[in-house]
Amino acid sequence: MLENIGHILYHVLIVIFPILVFYFLAILKNIYSSKSHRGKLLGMVIIILLLTMSFPVSYVNGFEYDFRLIPIIVAFMYIGMIPGIITVIIMLFYLYYLDEINLLILFINYSIITVIFYYLRKKFKLLSLKKKLLSISAVYWLITLTRSITMIKREQLDYILTVFIFSLITWFTLMLVFLLIENLKQQLFLQRELKRSEKLNVISQLAASVAHEVRNPMTTINGFLQLIKRDENITDTQRNYIDISLGELTRAQDIINDYLSLARPNNSSFQMVNISEELTKTIELMTSYTNLQNIEVVSRIEDNLYINGNTDEVKQVFINILKNGIEAMESNGKLEIQAYAASKKVIIKIADNGEGMTKSQLSRIGTPFYSTKEKGTGIGLTISFQIIEQLKGKINIKSEYGMGTTFIIELPFYEGM
């Protein structure tokens, strides 16, 4: 056992060191969520796999010890199912190259492991850090138990303690790797939130200093245009031009109001808000707009859904998202709206069958000044994100280009209910 300590520490090093390098590079360049750099993470995982398999620790005839499970688990849980399967296939081919005699048994074992990870991965992202570590630990020790049973069947009881110690070191390294990756994700999230806050702060200062100065001449222009419109000496063509100008002034006024909404701090007191009623009212409010676009609206809204919030702000969120959904569709589109209670939360789903968004567009939704619409400013959704955050809720967007977009809003139940 003692003669293998240096060899074991080598395995710990070849797992931890590349992870640390990737960690610091990702922090410096904010790359973790980038698709190309997830490919680089997969490449790093494969290198770790090949290195740990190339220099295994032999602790009994027919049994060798390495850290191959760690890169495989990381590939499945943090990169994806397909990268995980690719990692397993590479491992099996490398074992074939190394003349592994139990290749069929290993293939069956890792096929079972792949199925386990497939079902675990579905809920993995939603778990807390503690539950993530517990779930991965359970899977790891289950695999270790099967290895121990194999040794018992072969009557190699003298080596059970050695296997346990090696497995304990592997588990400790696995937990350290998971903690590093989770910490990396948290650090990058905080970086993005800081950048977003700085950007919103700049917009707020700009809005506060400029909006009132812009409003004054706009009010004057609006007033004179209204007077000119009443003049009987102007032609119908001229009156039409004035109507267009007034419409553009109204649009400019709406944009200024959006900027002021970002600049104005939310000092309103929260109260009980009936989401069922507010969502129904908003749908009725948008009826003329949907009829004009020939959009079918299908709604399934449970009664008595309450949250703690501000009625006007909640309505503003619904109007922004519904309006975006309607404008994303051509004629004869379909807008589906659901609202229901689940796990002490109010869930609102708003789905359209419009043109959808690419992954690049989806990653930028909610940031100021970005919009997929020709005349959009992006401020409406930015405000919506801000309001939902103030309500201690979450908003998720699922979209596929050519298939449509779904907004999923989660809000906590009203505390007094």
DOMI-111139 format. One record per residue (C-alpha): residue number from 1; x, y, z. Coordinates in Angstrom, 2 decimals, padded with zeros to 5 digits. Example, Ala and Ser with C-alpha at 12.3 -4.5 7.8 and 13.67 -1.06 7.14 Angstrom:
2
<1 <012.30 -004.50 007.80>>
<2 <013.67 -001.06 007.14>>
***
This chain:
417
<1 <000.00 000.00 000.00>>
<2 <002.65 002.54 001.09>>
<3 <004.77 001.95 -002.03>>
<4 <001.80 003.12 -004.15>>
<5 <001.22 006.40 -002.31>>
<6 <003.36 008.38 -004.77>>
<7 <001.55 006.75 -007.68>>
<8 <-001.85 007.62 -006.19>>
<9 <-000.81 011.24 -005.63>>
<10 <000.23 011.36 -009.29>>
<11 <-003.33 010.41 -010.27>>
<12 <-004.73 013.10 -007.95>>
<13 <-002.42 015.64 -009.60>>
<14 <-003.29 014.74 -013.21>>
<15 <-006.98 015.18 -012.36>>
<16 <-006.83 018.34 -010.25>>
<17 <-004.14 020.31 -012.10>>
<18 <-005.93 020.53 -015.53>>
<19 <-009.19 021.39 -013.75>>
<20 <-007.44 024.23 -011.89>>
<21 <-005.88 025.53 -015.13>>
<22 <-009.27 025.51 -016.86>>
<23 <-010.80 027.15 -013.76>>
<24 <-008.43 030.14 -013.83>>
<25 <-008.62 030.54 -017.62>>
<26 <-012.41 030.48 -017.46>>
<27 <-012.46 033.11 -014.69>>
<28 <-010.13 035.38 -016.68>>
<29 <-011.98 035.04 -019.98>>
<30 <-015.51 034.22 -018.76>>
<31 <-015.67 031.25 -021.15>>
<32 <-017.49 028.47 -019.31>>
<33 <-020.84 028.87 -021.09>>
<34 <-019.23 029.21 -024.53>>
<35 <-019.94 026.22 -026.78>>
<36 <-016.41 026.18 -028.22>>
<37 <-014.85 026.16 -024.79>>
<38 <-017.13 023.38 -023.62>>
<39 <-015.43 021.45 -026.41>>
<40 <-012.10 022.39 -024.86>>
<41 <-013.39 021.13 -021.50>>
<42 <-014.25 017.81 -023.18>>
<43 <-010.74 017.67 -024.66>>
<44 <-009.26 018.25 -021.21>>
<45 <-011.47 015.51 -019.72>>
<46 <-010.33 013.03 -022.39>>
<47 <-006.66 013.88 -021.72>>
<48 <-007.20 013.26 -017.99>>
<49 <-008.90 009.95 -018.83>>
<50 <-006.05 008.73 -021.04>>
<51 <-003.33 009.79 -018.58>>
<52 <-004.94 008.09 -015.58>>
<53 <-005.56 004.91 -017.59>>
<54 <-001.99 004.85 -018.97>>
<55 <-000.39 004.54 -015.55>>
<56 <-002.75 002.48 -013.35>>
<57 <-001.95 001.34 -009.83>>
<58 <-001.79 -002.47 -009.65>>
<59 <-002.92 -003.68 -006.22>>
<60 <-003.74 -007.36 -006.91>>
<61 <-003.45 -009.75 -009.83>>
<62 <-006.15 -008.95 -012.31>>
<63 <-007.13 -005.67 -010.61>>
<64 <-005.85 -002.22 -011.45>>
<65 <-006.78 001.12 -009.98>>
<66 <-007.12 004.49 -011.72>>
<67 <-009.30 007.62 -011.69>>
<68 <-011.15 006.98 -014.96>>
<69 <-014.55 007.40 -013.28>>
<70 <-013.87 011.07 -012.45>>
<71 <-013.50 012.38 -016.06>>
<72 <-016.41 010.19 -017.15>>
<73 <-018.71 011.58 -014.45>>
<74 <-017.61 015.17 -015.19>>
<75 <-018.29 014.65 -018.92>>
<76 <-021.83 013.38 -018.29>>
<77 <-022.82 015.89 -015.61>>
<78 <-021.21 019.11 -016.85>>
<79 <-020.72 018.79 -020.61>>
<80 <-023.61 016.64 -021.84>>
<81 <-024.88 013.14 -022.61>>
<82 <-023.24 012.91 -026.03>>
<83 <-019.82 014.10 -024.75>>
<84 <-020.22 011.60 -021.88>>
<85 <-020.91 008.75 -024.31>>
<86 <-017.96 009.86 -026.46>>
<87 <-015.73 009.72 -023.35>>
<88 <-016.92 006.18 -022.55>>
<89 <-016.35 005.03 -026.15>>
<90 <-012.82 006.48 -026.12>>
<91 <-012.17 004.67 -022.83>>
<92 <-013.36 001.33 -024.27>>
<93 <-011.26 001.72 -027.44>>
<94 <-008.20 002.57 -025.34>>
<95 <-008.81 -000.50 -023.17>>
<96 <-009.02 -002.60 -026.35>>
<97 <-005.68 -001.11 -027.40>>
<98 <-004.28 -002.09 -023.98>>
<99 <-005.53 -005.68 -024.51>>
<100 <-008.16 -005.59 -021.75>>
<101 <-009.58 -009.10 -021.36>>
<102 <-012.84 -008.08 -019.61>>
<103 <-013.92 -005.62 -022.30>>
<104 <-017.43 -007.07 -022.71>>
<105 <-018.12 -006.90 -018.98>>
<106 <-016.84 -003.32 -018.86>>
<107 <-019.05 -002.43 -021.85>>
<108 <-022.12 -003.77 -020.01>>
<109 <-021.15 -002.00 -016.77>>
<110 <-020.62 001.37 -018.42>>
<111 <-023.82 001.00 -020.45>>
<112 <-025.69 000.68 -017.14>>
<113 <-023.75 003.68 -015.76>>
<114 <-024.73 005.71 -018.86>>
<115 <-028.41 004.96 -018.28>>
<116 <-028.08 006.00 -014.61>>
<117 <-026.43 009.29 -015.61>>
<118 <-029.10 009.88 -018.26>>
<119 <-031.87 009.92 -015.65>>
<120 <-029.76 011.71 -013.03>>
<121 <-028.75 014.46 -015.45>>
<122 <-032.39 015.45 -016.06>>
<123 <-032.69 016.85 -012.53>>
<124 <-029.02 017.48 -011.77>>
<125 <-029.01 021.18 -012.71>>
<126 <-031.98 021.87 -010.44>>
<127 <-030.38 020.28 -007.36>>
<128 <-028.63 022.22 -004.63>>
<129 <-024.87 021.75 -004.26>>
<130 <-025.37 019.46 -001.27>>
<131 <-027.81 017.23 -003.16>>
<132 <-025.53 017.16 -006.20>>
<133 <-022.66 015.89 -004.10>>
<134 <-024.89 013.33 -002.35>>
<135 <-026.35 012.00 -005.62>>
<136 <-022.93 011.66 -007.28>>
<137 <-021.52 010.07 -004.12>>
<138 <-024.37 007.53 -004.11>>
<139 <-023.65 006.56 -007.74>>
<140 <-019.90 006.36 -007.10>>
<141 <-020.18 004.16 -004.01>>
<142 <-022.67 001.92 -005.80>>
<143 <-020.04 001.32 -008.49>>
<144 <-017.41 000.72 -005.79>>
<145 <-019.71 -001.78 -004.08>>
<146 <-020.03 -003.83 -007.28>>
<147 <-016.23 -003.96 -007.54>>
<148 <-015.98 -005.13 -003.91>>
<149 <-018.58 -007.85 -004.53>>
<150 <-016.52 -009.07 -007.49>>
<151 <-013.44 -009.33 -005.27>>
<152 <-015.39 -011.23 -002.61>>
<153 <-016.58 -013.72 -005.23>>
<154 <-012.97 -014.21 -006.27>>
<155 <-012.05 -014.79 -002.63>>
<156 <-009.64 -011.84 -002.57>>
<157 <-010.73 -010.67 000.87>>
<158 <-007.21 -009.58 001.86>>
<159 <-007.42 -006.68 -000.55>>
<160 <-010.85 -005.32 000.42>>
<161 <-009.32 -002.73 002.80>>
<162 <-006.89 -001.59 000.10>>
<163 <-009.71 -001.19 -002.39>>
<164 <-011.71 000.79 000.15>>
<165 <-008.79 003.19 000.83>>
<166 <-008.14 003.69 -002.88>>
<167 <-011.87 004.26 -003.46>>
<168 <-012.00 006.78 -000.60>>
<169 <-009.15 008.77 -002.16>>
<170 <-010.94 008.69 -005.53>>
<171 <-014.18 009.85 -003.93>>
<172 <-012.42 012.71 -002.14>>
<173 <-010.81 013.81 -005.44>>
<174 <-014.18 013.57 -007.20>>
<175 <-015.82 015.78 -004.56>>
<176 <-012.98 018.31 -004.89>>
<177 <-013.42 018.41 -008.68>>
<178 <-017.18 018.97 -008.32>>
<179 <-016.64 021.75 -005.78>>
<180 <-014.16 023.46 -008.12>>
<181 <-016.54 023.30 -011.09>>
<182 <-019.53 024.48 -009.03>>
<183 <-017.46 027.33 -007.62>>
<184 <-016.37 028.21 -011.16>>
<185 <-019.99 028.40 -012.31>>
<186 <-020.88 030.59 -009.33>>
<187 <-017.95 032.95 -009.96>>
<188 <-018.85 033.34 -013.63>>
<189 <-022.50 033.94 -012.74>>
<190 <-021.46 036.69 -010.34>>
<191 <-019.22 038.21 -013.02>>
<192 <-022.12 038.32 -015.50>>
<193 <-024.46 039.79 -012.89>>
<194 <-021.88 042.46 -012.03>>
<195 <-021.50 043.42 -015.69>>
<196 <-025.26 043.51 -016.07>>
<197 <-025.63 045.70 -012.98>>
<198 <-022.96 048.09 -014.25>>
<199 <-024.71 048.32 -017.62>>
<200 <-028.06 048.98 -015.97>>
<201 <-026.46 051.61 -013.76>>
<202 <-025.11 053.44 -016.81>>
<203 <-028.55 053.34 -018.43>>
<204 <-030.15 054.61 -015.22>>
<205 <-027.81 057.59 -015.01>>
<206 <-028.33 058.35 -018.70>>
<207 <-032.10 058.12 -018.37>>
<208 <-032.24 060.30 -015.27>>
<209 <-030.08 063.06 -016.78>>
<210 <-031.48 063.12 -020.33>>
<211 <-035.14 062.04 -020.21>>
<212 <-036.60 065.25 -018.77>>
<213 <-034.57 067.41 -021.17>>
<214 <-035.84 065.38 -024.11>>
<215 <-039.44 065.39 -022.92>>
<216 <-039.75 069.20 -022.92>>
<217 <-039.09 069.81 -026.65>>
<218 <-041.12 066.71 -027.51>>
<219 <-044.11 068.10 -025.63>>
<220 <-043.76 071.39 -027.51>>
<221 <-043.51 069.64 -030.89>>
<222 <-046.53 067.46 -030.06>>
<223 <-048.58 070.51 -029.11>>
<224 <-047.78 072.46 -032.29>>
<225 <-048.47 069.42 -034.48>>
<226 <-051.89 069.04 -032.81>>
<227 <-052.63 072.73 -033.58>>
<228 <-051.49 072.40 -037.21>>
<229 <-053.65 069.29 -037.62>>
<230 <-056.75 071.32 -036.71>>
<231 <-056.00 073.88 -039.43>>
<232 <-058.60 073.56 -042.19>>
<233 <-056.18 074.87 -044.85>>
<234 <-053.92 071.77 -044.85>>
<235 <-054.43 068.92 -047.31>>
<236 <-055.30 065.33 -046.43>>
<237 <-051.76 064.29 -047.38>>
<238 <-050.31 066.84 -044.99>>
<239 <-052.69 065.70 -042.23>>
<240 <-051.56 062.10 -042.83>>
<241 <-047.93 063.18 -042.44>>
<242 <-048.81 064.87 -039.17>>
<243 <-050.51 061.68 -037.91>>
<244 <-047.36 059.70 -038.74>>
<245 <-045.22 062.26 -036.89>>
<246 <-047.51 062.15 -033.85>>
<247 <-047.34 058.35 -033.85>>
<248 <-043.53 058.44 -033.89>>
<249 <-043.53 060.99 -031.07>>
<250 <-045.75 058.64 -029.02>>
<251 <-043.33 055.80 -029.72>>
<252 <-040.40 057.96 -028.63>>
<253 <-042.32 058.84 -025.46>>
<254 <-042.82 055.12 -024.72>>
<255 <-039.09 054.50 -025.12>>
<256 <-038.30 057.33 -022.68>>
<257 <-040.78 055.85 -020.19>>
<258 <-039.01 052.49 -020.50>>
<259 <-035.67 054.12 -019.73>>
<260 <-037.18 055.92 -016.76>>
<261 <-038.56 052.60 -015.48>>
<262 <-034.98 051.33 -015.34>>
<263 <-033.75 054.48 -013.61>>
<264 <-036.58 054.72 -011.11>>
<265 <-035.96 052.65 -007.95>>
<266 <-038.76 050.36 -006.87>>
<267 <-040.06 051.77 -003.61>>
<268 <-043.60 050.48 -003.93>>
<269 <-044.88 048.26 -001.15>>
<270 <-045.76 044.68 -002.00>>
<271 <-049.21 043.26 -001.49>>
<272 <-051.24 040.20 -002.38>>
<273 <-051.66 039.95 -006.16>>
<274 <-054.09 037.55 -007.82>>
<275 <-052.07 036.27 -010.77>>
<276 <-055.11 034.45 -012.18>>
<277 <-057.07 037.69 -012.46>>
<278 <-054.19 039.87 -013.69>>
<279 <-053.17 037.40 -016.38>>
<280 <-056.78 037.03 -017.56>>
<281 <-057.18 040.84 -017.68>>
<282 <-053.96 041.21 -019.65>>
<283 <-055.09 038.61 -022.19>>
<284 <-058.38 040.52 -022.61>>
<285 <-056.42 043.76 -022.95>>
<286 <-054.35 042.26 -025.79>>
<287 <-057.40 040.78 -027.58>>
<288 <-057.68 043.60 -030.13>>
<289 <-053.98 043.23 -030.92>>
<290 <-054.23 039.44 -031.37>>
<291 <-057.37 039.79 -033.51>>
<292 <-055.60 042.31 -035.72>>
<293 <-052.77 039.83 -036.25>>
<294 <-055.20 036.89 -036.55>>
<295 <-053.50 035.12 -033.62>>
<296 <-055.24 032.27 -031.79>>
<297 <-054.91 032.52 -027.99>>
<298 <-055.31 029.36 -025.89>>
<299 <-055.24 029.87 -022.13>>
<300 <-055.40 027.45 -019.21>>
<301 <-055.28 029.43 -015.98>>
<302 <-055.95 027.96 -012.54>>
<303 <-058.00 030.04 -010.11>>
<304 <-056.68 031.66 -006.93>>
<305 <-053.00 031.91 -007.77>>
<306 <-051.53 034.54 -005.44>>
<307 <-048.09 036.10 -005.14>>
<308 <-046.53 038.89 -003.10>>
<309 <-045.85 041.81 -005.44>>
<310 <-047.04 044.96 -007.18>>
<311 <-050.07 044.72 -009.49>>
<312 <-048.88 047.28 -012.05>>
<313 <-045.42 045.72 -012.33>>
<314 <-046.81 042.21 -012.74>>
<315 <-049.14 043.45 -015.47>>
<316 <-046.21 045.18 -017.16>>
<317 <-044.29 041.88 -017.28>>
<318 <-047.26 040.06 -018.82>>
<319 <-047.84 042.79 -021.43>>
<320 <-044.16 042.84 -022.45>>
<321 <-043.93 039.06 -022.89>>
<322 <-047.34 038.64 -024.58>>
<323 <-046.60 041.52 -026.96>>
<324 <-043.24 039.99 -027.85>>
<325 <-044.88 036.63 -028.51>>
<326 <-047.55 038.16 -030.76>>
<327 <-045.01 040.21 -032.73>>
<328 <-042.82 037.12 -033.20>>
<329 <-045.59 035.35 -035.14>>
<330 <-047.06 035.89 -038.55>>
<331 <-050.79 035.70 -039.23>>
<332 <-052.58 032.54 -038.06>>
<333 <-050.11 032.02 -035.24>>
<334 <-050.92 030.42 -031.90>>
<335 <-050.19 031.77 -028.42>>
<336 <-050.54 029.31 -025.52>>
<337 <-050.73 030.59 -021.93>>
<338 <-050.71 028.41 -018.82>>
<339 <-050.72 029.31 -015.14>>
<340 <-050.74 026.77 -012.33>>
<341 <-049.40 026.00 -008.87>>
<342 <-046.53 023.57 -008.27>>
<343 <-044.11 023.03 -005.36>>
<344 <-045.18 026.21 -003.51>>
<345 <-044.67 028.27 -006.65>>
<346 <-046.84 029.92 -009.25>>
<347 <-045.75 028.81 -012.73>>
<348 <-046.64 030.88 -015.81>>
<349 <-045.82 029.53 -019.27>>
<350 <-046.26 031.69 -022.38>>
<351 <-045.45 029.90 -025.65>>
<352 <-045.64 031.09 -029.25>>
<353 <-045.05 029.23 -032.52>>
<354 <-043.17 032.10 -034.12>>
<355 <-039.76 032.09 -035.76>>
<356 <-037.93 031.36 -032.51>>
<357 <-034.34 032.32 -031.73>>
<358 <-030.87 030.96 -032.31>>
<359 <-028.69 030.04 -029.31>>
<360 <-026.71 033.24 -029.84>>
<361 <-029.86 035.38 -029.77>>
<362 <-031.23 033.49 -026.78>>
<363 <-028.07 034.13 -024.73>>
<364 <-028.50 037.90 -025.18>>
<365 <-032.21 038.18 -024.43>>
<366 <-032.87 040.45 -021.45>>
<367 <-029.78 042.60 -021.93>>
<368 <-030.35 046.33 -022.56>>
<369 <-030.28 047.58 -026.18>>
<370 <-030.64 044.07 -027.60>>
<371 <-033.78 043.10 -029.49>>
<372 <-034.61 040.66 -032.28>>
<373 <-037.25 043.12 -033.55>>
<374 <-036.37 045.74 -036.15>>
<375 <-037.73 048.65 -034.08>>
<376 <-037.21 047.12 -030.64>>
<377 <-034.96 048.55 -027.91>>
<378 <-034.74 045.46 -025.68>>
<379 <-035.68 047.58 -022.67>>
<380 <-039.10 045.92 -022.19>>
<381 <-037.66 042.48 -021.46>>
<382 <-034.83 043.98 -019.39>>
<383 <-037.45 045.61 -017.17>>
<384 <-039.40 042.34 -017.01>>
<385 <-036.30 040.44 -015.88>>
<386 <-035.64 043.12 -013.27>>
<387 <-039.20 042.98 -011.90>>
<388 <-039.20 039.17 -011.65>>
<389 <-035.86 039.31 -009.85>>
<390 <-037.32 041.81 -007.35>>
<391 <-040.23 039.41 -006.80>>
<392 <-037.64 036.70 -005.92>>
<393 <-038.75 034.72 -008.95>>
<394 <-037.05 033.14 -011.94>>
<395 <-037.57 033.43 -015.67>>
<396 <-036.36 030.80 -018.14>>
<397 <-036.59 031.00 -021.91>>
<398 <-036.66 027.99 -024.20>>
<399 <-036.43 028.66 -027.91>>
<400 <-035.53 026.88 -031.11>>
<401 <-035.12 028.64 -034.40>>
<402 <-038.12 027.95 -036.63>>
<403 <-040.09 026.31 -033.80>>
<404 <-041.09 029.14 -031.45>>
<405 <-040.30 030.43 -027.97>>
<406 <-041.54 029.60 -024.46>>
<407 <-041.20 031.89 -021.44>>
<408 <-041.41 030.10 -018.09>>
<409 <-041.89 032.34 -015.04>>
<410 <-041.65 030.95 -011.50>>
<411 <-042.87 033.11 -008.61>>
<412 <-043.17 032.19 -004.92>>
<413 <-046.64 031.90 -003.40>>
<414 <-047.93 034.82 -001.37>>
<415 <-046.46 034.42 002.12>>
<416 <-049.77 035.09 003.82>>
<417 <-051.60 032.25 002.06>>
***
